[in-house]
Amino acid sequence: MLRSAAVAALLALTAVQAHATAITDPVGDFIPSFAGAQTPDRDVVAASADLVNGNFIFRGSFNGAAGSTAGTVYVFGVNRGQGTARFGAIASNVLFDSVVIITPNVSTVVRGLLTGEGATTLAGDATSLSGNSLSVAFASSLLPSTGFTTDQYTVNLWPRSGLGNNNQIADFAPDNGNFGVSVPEPASLALLGFGMAG
């Protein structure tokens, strides 16, 4: 119960906080090599990543109800310092060394991709789908540094029609790069304290 309240407070903080660092992505910019159905929930329109008191909160917004197409998977690729390009010409500047994989109504997995790193399946209440948006909150310790400090991590969001081949990737946000993690101002942290007290 307390864990759920803390996650809810973290998610409420990001709703209150101005997302000046959130990136936007053009509507309908599906990757030409995408072999799946071009459905609205596979078209990213905005994304953000916040670091709040040692926890990450990743958010994505889509052109339609998140998770409404069977088989859709959402992946946040994270560069912790040793990110490499793994998509060839379709997104040569999307660098990552770990992933957060959200399979709606099934599971959310945080996985490091370097040798010897494992995977952690998050509790069900760590991920929220609401309308056109999804969010996931988890301890930053699940993604230990590979060279960057946590506030230097960079992120990219890509919806997929299942896991496996690169032709299952529908969209990248941003299109060919990563965006930075935002750290809230102290006034926003005070709101978090107020929300948790409530």
N, C-alpha and C positions, 0 to 999 in steps of 0.2 A: 504494500500500500504506500509506504513512504517512498520507495523507488519510483512508483508511478507518479506520485505527486512531484517528485524532483524532476522527472522527465517532462511532465506537463508544464512545470514552471520554466524550464529551459526553453521549451517550445513557445511558451507565451512571451518570453523575453524577446525572441527573435521576431515575433509578430509585432511587438511594440517598437523594437529598435528600427530606426531608419536603415534600409538596405542600400545605402549609397554605393557599397562595393559589390552588390549583386550584379551579375552580368545578364544581359538580354541576348536572345538568339532569334534570328529571323524566322517567321512562320513559314512552313512549307519547304524548308531547305534540307530535304532528305538527301542523303548521300547517294550519288548516282549508282554506286555498286550495290546498294541495298536491295536484297532479293525478296524481302517480306512485304506484307501489306502496309501501305503508307497510311496508317490510322492516326487520328489526332493525338492519342496518348503516347505515341512514339515520336512526337515532334516537340522538342524542348523549346520553351519560350523564355525561361529565366532559370537561373541557378545561383546558389550562394553557399558559402561555408563559413561558419562562425566557430570561434574558440572561446568558450565561456567556462571559467573556473576549472580548467583541466578536462573539459568535455567538448567534443566536436558536435556541431549540429549542421548537417548537410540538408539542403532543401532544393527541390526542383519543381518547376511549374511547366505544364504542358498545354497543348492546344485543345485538349479534351480530357475527360475524366481519367485520372491516373489509374493504370491497371485494368482498364475496361476491355482490353483485347487479350484474349487467352494467349498464353505463351510469352507475353511481354516481360522482360527483365530489365531492371535499371541498374547501371553500373556507374559508381563514382570512382574514377581512377585518381590516385593520390601519389604525388611525387614528394617523398620524404627526404630527398637528397641524392638518391642514386637512380632517379627515373630515367628510363630509356624509351625511345620511340619503338612501338611494336606494330604500327599499322601501315608501314610503308608510305606510299604516295598519297593514300586517302587522308592521312592526318599525321604528317611527319614531325610536327611540333607538339603533339600530345604525348607528354612524358609522364610515366608512372612506374612505381615500384611496389604498389599495393592497390587493392581494390576493396570497395564495399559493394556487395552484390545484393540487390533487393529483388526477391521474387515475390510479387504481391500475394498475400494470403497463404504463403508457404514459409519463407524464412528470410532473414537478413544475415549475411556472412561477411565478416571482416577478415581479409586474408592478405598477408605479406607475401610477396612474390620472389623474395631473395632466398637463396639456398638455406635450408634449415628453418625457415619460418613456417608457422602453421596457420590455421584458420580458427576463428571463434564465431559460433552462431549466437546472435543476440537474442535476448528475451523478446517475446512478441510485442510488448508494449514500447519497445525502443523505436519502432517504425510506425508512422501514421500516414494514411492515405485519406485525403479529404478533398472532394471535388477534383479540380485539375492539379492539385498539389500533393507532393509527398515530402516527408521529412524523416530523418533518422538521427537519433542522439546516442552517443556512446563515449566511453572514456578514451581520452587521447592515448592512454597507455597501451591500448590495443594496436596502435600504429606507432611503434617506437621509431625514433629518428634514425635515418641512415645518412645523416650529414647536416640536415637543416634543423633549426629550432622549430617547434610546432607552429609558431606564428609565421614561419616562412614556407610552410607546406603550400603546394599548389594543387589544384583539383580540376578535373574535367568530368562532365556528366554525359553518358551515352546510353540511350535506350536500345534494346536489342529484341529480336524475335527469337529468343532462346540463346543458349550458350554454345559456342563452338567456333564457327568460321567468321571471318571479318565481314563477309557479305550479309551477316545477320545484324550488323550495326546500322541503325536507322539515321542517327543524327549525332553530332558532337556539339557540346556547348562549353566553351566557345568552339567555333568551327575548326580551327587548327592551332590550338594552344591551350594553356591552362589559365585559371584565374586564382588569385590569392585568397588566403584565409583572412577573415576579418576578426579583429579583437574589439569587443564592445567598449565604449567609453565608461568611466566609473559611474556616471549617472545611470546608465543602463543596468550596471551591476547592482545598484541600489534597488532598482525595480525588481530584480530577481530576488533579492532578500525579502522585499515586501511581499512578492508573490508566494514565496515559500512559507512565510509566516502566516499568510492567509490560508 
